[in-house]
């Protein structure tokens, strides 16, 4: 019985760690995507001003 409980707790821990990593990566990707879009927009604005 203890082995089954230990296995269930270990599986739950692994799932929680995996979800944390996935969400952290998603958050970092969104942050960098927003930064790239902001840089592209500022570049387009500068080009429009230069013309």
C-alpha positions in Angstrom: 0.0 0.0 0.0 2.8 2.4 0.9 4.5 1.6 -2.5 1.3 2.6 -4.3 1.0 5.8 -2.4 4.6 6.7 -3.0 4.2 6.1 -6.7 1.1 8.2 -6.9 2.8 11.1 -5.0 5.9 10.8 -7.3 3.7 10.9 -10.4 1.8 13.9 -9.1 5.1 15.7 -8.4 6.5 14.9 -11.8 3.3 16.3 -13.4 3.4 19.4 -11.3 7.0 20.1 -12.3 6.2 19.4 -16.0 3.3 21.9 -15.9 5.5 24.5 -14.2 8.2 24.1 -16.9 5.6 24.2 -19.7 3.9 27.4 -18.3 7.3 29.1 -17.6 8.4 28.4 -21.2 5.1 29.7 -22.6 5.5 32.9 -20.5 9.1 33.4 -21.7 8.1 32.8 -25.3 5.2 35.4 -25.0 7.6 37.9 -23.4 10.1 37.6 -26.2 7.4 37.6 -28.9 6.0 40.8 -27.5 9.5 42.3 -27.3 10.1 41.4 -31.0 6.8 42.9 -32.1 7.6 46.1 -30.1 11.0 46.3 -31.8 9.4 45.8 -35.3 6.8 48.4 -34.6 9.3 51.0 -33.5 11.4 50.2 -36.6 8.4 50.7 -38.8 7.6 53.9 -37.1 11.2 55.2 -37.6 11.1 54.2 -41.3 7.8 56.1 -41.7 9.3 59.2 -40.0 12.4 59.0 -42.2 10.4 58.9 -45.5 
